[in-house]
């Protein structure tokens, strides 16, 4: 039981050391992720289309 209490106390102490990002930082990071995801999906879609058309021409 003593080990559990010690673990919880240590966990609380470590959580107090965490530097949480500001709302602006989270918003900026989210935008970067969304834009990157859309661009990557578009590039993959274009490559898929080109490969599909290339295979279509061969057969």
N, C-alpha and C positions, 0 to 999 in steps of 0.2 A: 504494500500500500504506500509505503514511504517513497518508493521509486516512482510511482505514478504521480504523486504530488510534486516531486522534484522535477519530473518531466514537464508537467503543466507549467510550473513556475519558470523553468528554463525557456519553454516555448513562448510564454508571455513576454519574457525579457528580450528574446530575439525579435519578436514582432514589433517591439518598441524601437528597435534599431533600423527597421525597414524605412527606406525613403520612398514614399509613394509618389507616383507621377501626378502632375497637376492635370486639371481638366483639359487645358490647352494642349499639353503634351499627348494625352490620350487621343484627343480629337485629331491632331496632326498625324499621329501614327496610324490611326484608323483610316484616314484618307489615303495615306501612302499604300496601305495594304489593299484597300478597295481598288484604287487606280491600277496598281500592279497586277492584281487578279484579273481585272477586265482586259488589260493590255495583253497579258499572257494568254488568256482565253481566246482573244481575237487572233493572235499570232498562231496558236495551235489550230484554230478553226481554218485559217487561211492555208496553213501547211497541209492539213487534212484534206481540204478541198482540192489542192493542187495534186496531191498524191492520188486521190480518188479519180480525178480527171486523167492523170497519167496512166493509171492502170486501165481505165475505161478505154483509152486510145489503143493500148496494147492488145486488149482482148476484144 
